[in-house]
Amino acid sequence: MSTSVSEKPTGASAEKTTTAPVGPLVPLRDRLLQSDKARTQGAGTGADRDLSPDQKKRRNIVWAITFGTIIGGTLASMRFFFPRVLFEPKTRFKIGYPTDYAMGVDTKWQQSQRIWVVRDAQGIFVLLAKCTHLGCTPDWKLTDNKFKCPCHGSGFDIEGVNFEGPAPRPLDRCLVEIDATGELVVDKAVLFPFEKWSDPRARASVA
């Protein structure tokens, strides 16, 4: 058996090996600076550059909604760390001196305190201006000498007794007393229904 040995060509028939020229070596620091500069200059290009104005607008809206949701959730969670305080108007207050009121019904406090001050021969009592039907505020009708509810027509006489309409019972009276200075003091937190009108605190005795 014969063995053939191939020999590499030499001379002019030999293949020439081509080597790429090697450029100057760039220090690592310079390469990093160039890379960082390329990234900086490329901001707003690439995928961002390929977006249409409508797509960019929609993206901005999505971001705005996202941040708004985060901020809203944060504010909502913060309210649990602060107590909720309700400031209600005082139920006890002064209404002046007995001499400030003539005989009959005085409506000066109807808007601010929702009461009527009534003076008769026995003294002064205070009616809560709240209809006993559905809670509307009646009006004093001087010509008819009665309190008339504008909602469903309930009527009450000067004492507060119901006599017409759907109101089921008379008006409530408020606590009224005279303090050490001689002024009338009303407390709407203490009410007297018709059955308790005889309570001394439901009327202030005046000369």
C-alpha positions as CSV (number, residue, x, y, z in Angstrom):
1,M,0.0,0.0,0.0
2,S,1.5,3.3,-1.0
3,T,1.1,6.5,1.1
4,S,0.8,9.8,-0.6
5,V,2.0,12.9,1.1
6,S,0.8,16.2,0.0
7,E,3.2,19.0,0.2
8,K,2.3,22.7,0.7
9,P,3.0,24.7,-2.3
10,T,5.9,27.0,-2.1
11,G,7.1,29.8,-4.2
12,A,4.9,31.7,-6.5
13,S,2.0,29.2,-6.2
14,A,1.8,29.6,-2.5
15,E,-1.4,31.3,-1.2
16,K,-0.9,34.7,0.3
17,T,-2.4,35.3,3.8
18,T,-4.0,38.8,4.1
19,T,-3.9,40.4,7.6
20,A,-6.1,43.5,8.4
21,P,-4.1,46.5,9.4
22,V,-4.1,47.2,13.1
23,G,-5.1,50.7,14.0
24,P,-3.7,52.8,16.8
25,L,-4.6,51.4,20.3
26,V,-7.2,53.5,22.1
27,P,-6.9,53.7,25.9
28,L,-9.7,52.2,27.9
29,R,-10.6,55.5,29.5
30,D,-11.0,57.2,26.1
31,R,-13.2,54.4,24.8
32,L,-15.4,54.7,27.9
33,L,-15.8,58.4,27.3
34,Q,-16.6,57.9,23.7
35,S,-19.2,55.3,24.6
36,D,-20.8,57.6,27.2
37,K,-20.9,60.5,24.7
38,A,-22.5,58.3,22.1
39,R,-25.3,57.4,24.6
40,T,-25.8,61.0,25.5
41,Q,-26.0,62.2,22.0
42,G,-28.3,59.3,21.1
43,A,-31.0,60.3,23.7
44,G,-34.3,60.9,22.0
45,T,-33.2,58.8,19.0
46,G,-33.7,55.1,18.3
47,A,-37.0,53.8,19.5
48,D,-38.0,57.3,20.7
49,R,-37.2,58.7,17.3
50,D,-39.4,56.1,15.6
51,L,-42.5,57.2,17.6
52,S,-45.1,59.3,15.9
53,P,-46.4,62.5,17.6
54,D,-49.7,60.7,18.5
55,Q,-47.8,57.8,20.0
56,K,-45.6,60.2,22.1
57,K,-48.7,62.0,23.2
58,R,-50.4,58.7,24.3
59,R,-47.2,57.7,26.1
60,N,-47.1,61.0,28.0
61,I,-50.8,60.6,29.0
62,V,-50.0,57.1,30.3
63,W,-47.2,58.5,32.4
64,A,-49.3,61.3,33.7
65,I,-52.1,58.9,34.7
66,T,-49.5,56.6,36.4
67,F,-47.9,59.4,38.4
68,G,-51.3,60.8,39.2
69,T,-52.5,57.5,40.6
70,I,-49.4,57.1,42.7
71,I,-49.7,60.6,44.1
72,G,-53.4,60.2,44.8
73,G,-52.8,56.9,46.6
74,T,-50.1,58.5,48.7
75,L,-52.4,61.4,49.7
76,A,-55.2,59.0,50.4
77,S,-53.1,56.9,52.7
78,M,-51.8,60.0,54.5
79,R,-55.3,61.0,55.7
80,F,-55.3,58.0,58.0
81,F,-52.5,59.5,60.0
82,F,-54.5,62.7,60.8
83,P,-57.7,62.7,62.9
84,R,-60.8,64.0,61.3
85,V,-62.3,66.8,63.4
86,L,-65.8,68.0,62.8
87,F,-66.4,71.6,63.8
88,E,-70.1,71.9,64.7
89,P,-71.8,75.1,65.7
90,K,-72.3,75.7,69.4
91,T,-75.7,74.6,70.7
92,R,-75.5,76.9,73.7
93,F,-75.5,80.7,73.1
94,K,-76.7,84.0,74.4
95,I,-79.6,85.8,72.7
96,G,-79.6,89.1,74.6
97,Y,-81.7,90.5,77.5
98,P,-85.4,90.0,78.2
99,T,-86.0,93.7,77.5
100,D,-84.9,93.1,73.9
101,Y,-88.1,91.2,73.2
102,A,-91.6,92.5,72.9
103,M,-94.7,90.5,73.2
104,G,-95.2,88.0,70.4
105,V,-92.8,86.2,68.1
106,D,-89.3,87.4,67.3
107,T,-87.8,85.8,64.2
108,K,-84.3,87.4,64.3
109,W,-82.6,84.1,65.1
110,Q,-84.4,82.0,62.5
111,Q,-81.7,82.1,59.9
112,S,-78.6,81.8,62.1
113,Q,-79.8,79.6,64.9
114,R,-83.1,78.1,63.6
115,I,-85.1,79.3,66.6
116,W,-88.0,81.6,67.4
117,V,-88.2,83.6,70.6
118,V,-91.7,84.0,71.9
119,R,-92.7,86.3,74.8
120,D,-96.1,86.0,76.4
121,A,-97.6,87.0,79.8
122,Q,-95.9,84.1,81.5
123,G,-92.4,84.8,80.3
124,I,-90.1,83.8,77.3
125,F,-89.8,80.5,75.6
126,V,-87.9,79.4,72.6
127,L,-89.3,77.2,69.8
128,L,-87.0,75.1,67.6
129,A,-87.9,76.1,64.0
130,K,-88.1,72.5,62.7
131,C,-91.4,71.0,61.5
132,T,-92.3,67.8,63.3
133,H,-93.4,66.3,60.0
134,L,-90.2,66.0,57.9
135,G,-88.0,68.6,59.5
136,C,-88.5,71.6,57.2
137,T,-88.3,75.1,58.5
138,P,-91.7,76.8,58.9
139,D,-92.2,80.6,58.6
140,W,-94.0,82.9,61.0
141,K,-97.1,84.3,59.3
142,L,-97.9,87.5,61.3
143,T,-101.2,88.2,59.4
144,D,-102.4,84.6,60.1
145,N,-100.8,84.5,63.6
146,K,-99.3,81.0,62.9
147,F,-96.2,79.2,61.9
148,K,-96.7,77.7,58.4
149,C,-94.5,75.0,56.9
150,P,-93.9,75.6,53.2
151,C,-93.2,71.9,52.5
152,H,-96.5,70.1,53.2
153,G,-98.7,72.8,54.8
154,S,-98.4,71.9,58.5
155,G,-99.6,74.8,60.7
156,F,-98.7,75.6,64.3
157,D,-100.1,78.3,66.6
158,I,-98.1,80.8,68.5
159,E,-97.5,78.3,71.3
160,G,-96.2,75.8,68.8
161,V,-99.2,73.5,68.9
162,N,-100.0,71.8,65.6
163,F,-103.5,72.2,64.3
164,E,-103.4,71.6,60.5
165,G,-101.4,69.6,58.0
166,P,-99.6,66.3,58.5
167,A,-97.4,67.3,61.4
168,P,-98.0,64.6,64.1
169,R,-97.1,66.7,67.2
170,P,-96.3,70.2,68.4
171,L,-93.0,71.9,68.0
172,D,-90.1,71.3,70.5
173,R,-89.0,74.0,72.9
174,C,-85.4,74.7,73.8
175,L,-83.9,75.2,77.2
176,V,-83.8,78.9,78.0
177,E,-82.5,80.5,81.2
178,I,-81.2,83.8,82.6
179,D,-77.5,83.8,83.5
180,A,-75.8,85.8,86.3
181,T,-75.5,88.9,84.0
182,G,-79.2,88.9,83.3
183,E,-78.9,87.6,79.7
184,L,-81.0,84.9,78.1
185,V,-79.1,81.7,77.3
186,V,-80.4,79.1,75.0
187,D,-79.3,75.5,74.6
188,K,-80.6,73.6,71.6
189,A,-79.1,70.4,72.8
190,V,-81.8,70.2,75.5
191,L,-85.2,70.0,73.9
192,F,-88.6,69.7,75.5
193,P,-91.5,68.0,73.6
194,F,-95.1,69.0,74.3
195,E,-95.3,66.6,77.2
196,K,-92.5,68.4,79.0
197,W,-93.4,72.0,78.3
198,S,-94.2,72.4,82.0
199,D,-90.5,71.9,82.9
200,P,-89.2,75.2,84.4
201,R,-86.2,75.1,82.0
202,A,-88.5,75.3,79.0
203,R,-89.5,78.9,79.9
204,A,-87.7,81.9,81.4
205,S,-89.8,83.8,83.9
206,V,-89.4,87.6,83.4
207,A,-91.1,90.5,85.0
